[in-house]
Amino acid sequence: MRFTTQGLVIREKNIGESDRLVTLLTRDQGVIRAFAAGAKNIKSKKGAATGLLSYSSFTILKKNDTYKIYEATPIRIFLGLGSDIVKLSLSQYFCELCAFIVPSDTDSEEYLRLVLNSLHFLLSDDRKSEVIKAITELRLASISGYTPNLIACDNCGKFEDDTVYFCFNDGKLLCKDCKKNEYAAPLNRTMLSAMRHIVYSEFKGLYSFDIPLDDAKMLSAVTEKYITTQTEHHYSTLDFYNSIL
């Protein structure tokens, strides 16, 4: 079977002297691993299109569970991220998240749109990297079925307070009167408002907010803890990102 799709290269591995095995976050096939013969050859048209963080159009041949890239044309290559170690490590973390979370053979338009927009804003410097990280983690968690309940206190229904508490294990909110001995992170009004926006807003307005740097850093820590708790997975790229901050 031959099909054409668009996808982002989220992982690459060199095979021999001239070939590549790439992991693609595609628009409509989920995450797949595909073999790109001759991609490392200087004259190969597949070279740029199959590099890490390349968003490209692919014509792919599928036989049983094997995918082979027949043609590849780059649409956008996020080369600028390589000049900033923090941005590059963060983008690689986004890729590792998707490689673990997104299944194969599924409509993955929403996942791809999210990551492409996050990479775009990382490059543009229009948003704090901590805010982009929090958006990507929490929205990705929500798309994947780990949507937290941020509407009100799970116990008494209180909508908000100067400080509320977010539970990582089940994604619920608790007010200070209901928290008791549960392990939860404190959220101020700014952080709670930002998290509600990330989870409940339409995509076209998803990135249309900003918060002070101190709040952004705390928010990033909360969303990071939430997605790692929910997925129960250790992300090596996240370790590297945190080690260089």
Disulfide bonds with the S-S distance in Angstrom:
none
